[in-house]
Amino acid sequence: MTSSTLGRLQVPILALQTQREIAAYLDYETGKIDRMIASLDQLTRQLRHRLSQVATHLVFGLKRHEGRQSLHTQSVLDGIPDRWRRTKFGYDFAESMERNGGDPPGPLLSISEYRGVELNTRTEGQQASLDVSKYRVVRPGQLAANMMWLNHGGLGVSSLTGYISPDYKAFWISDRFESRYVHHLFRSSRYIDYFAAIANGVRPNAQRVTKTVLDATPVPLPPLHEQVQIANRLDKATTHVDAMLTKVADLKALLLERRSALITDVVTGGKEVA
């Protein structure tokens, strides 16, 4: 819209006292809606945080009575059961060097800090360039990682075939691991804190973990049948929390719609202010 077009728009002129009454009414009514939206946002954070805590206890085999101090420790493997083995990332996760070339095997994928690997449906932000030949291919069962976002949960095991940014990495997972367990393990709060501690960079939102440092990362190796049991429990818990988050998001959308409609009705005279 040009400035001349904007200058020709017609605007209603109301008595100053009427304007003040409308503004006071909308401040009060939208304030109530805003407080409800803030409560929903807080509930969303609490649900995600609670799920992260439960996941951390399960993937590291921690006992419930050990409390919060068991979640954040100096060593990432503190407190794991004695019967569990230990390994390092570089021993069981091999980097895949597969690239698109001239024939991408699937769509562009992104890595969400809340959901892991998913289809990239953004209209803004991360977009593929015109030449995607050098983009990395991701296959189902591979671990995909944004090396500059690991401290925010920027990794996950893919269930899709597609391609990711050439700055990301994809890893094959050894048959000693259940891939679903791996997904929950590296997205747990303890590993997110660990990645934050080992990352390097000047900007808070651009802390890179190098491949060399990642390869040296200690990793718990429970018996395979226990990995499956843990993954089953966390899949069920995640589905339950996701369903609640969907309801919260739907309610928030209704409140935002109500807020917008209320403002429109009042400022256009469709609703009188008492």
C-alpha positions, 0 to 999 in steps of 0.5 A, a space after each residue: 500500500 502506497 502512502 498516497 493510498 493510505 492517506 485517502 482511507 476514510 476514518 470515522 471520527 468519534 467524540 473524544 469521550 466516546 473514544 476513551 470509553 471504547 478504549 477503556 472497555 477494550 482494554 478491560 475485555 481484551 485484558 481478560 482474554 490475554 490473561 487466559 491466553 497467557 495461562 494456556 501458554 504457561 500450561 503448554 510449557 508445563 506439559 512439555 517440561 513435565 514430559 521432558 522430565 519423565 523422558 529423562 528419568 526413563 531413558 537414563 533408568 533413573 528412579 523417581 525418588 532421586 528427584 530433580 537433582 538427578 536430571 542435571 548432573 556433571 556427567 551425562 551418565 550419572 545414575 544409570 543402572 549398573 547393568 547398563 553398558 556404556 558407549 560413545 556416540 562415534 562407536 554406534 552412530 555413523 554419519 551418512 554422506 548421501 546427497 540429493 544429486 540430481 534426483 531428490 528422494 523426497 521432500 524438504 524436511 525440517 527439524 522441530 525442537 518440539 516434534 523432531 523431523 517433519 515435513 517443511 511446510 514453512 512459508 517463511 524461514 528455512 527454505 531450500 535453495 534452487 539447487 538442492 543437489 548438495 542437500 543431505 538425504 535422510 532415510 527412515 530410522 536415521 538420526 538427523 541433527 541440526 548441529 547449531 541447535 542441539 542445545 534446543 532439541 534440534 535433532 530426532 530420528 526420522 520416519 520420513 524419506 527426504 532431504 535436509 540442509 547441507 549444514 545438518 547431519 544424518 547418522 545411521 544407528 547401529 543395531 545395538 539401539 532401538 531407534 525410538 529409544 534414541 529419539 527420546 534419549 537425545 531429546 531429553 532435558 539432560 542431553 539438551 543441557 549437555 549439548 549446551 555445555 559442549 557447544 561453541 559459538 558467540 551467539 546464544 542461538 548459534 551454538 555449534 557442536 562439532 562432529 569430533 566433540 559429538 563422537 566423544 559424547 558418552 551414551 547409555 546402552 541399555 539391553 535392547 528389550 529395555 530400550 523397546 519398553 522405554 520407547 513404548 512408554 514414552 511413545 504413549 506418554 508423548 501421544 497423550 501430551 500431544 493430544 492435550 497440547 492440541 486441545 490447548 492450541 485449539 482453545 488459544 486459537 478460539 480466544 484469539 479469534 474472539 479477541 479480534 472479533 470483539 475489537 472489530 465489533 466495538 470499533 465499527 459500532 457493531 457492539 455498543 459499549 455500556 
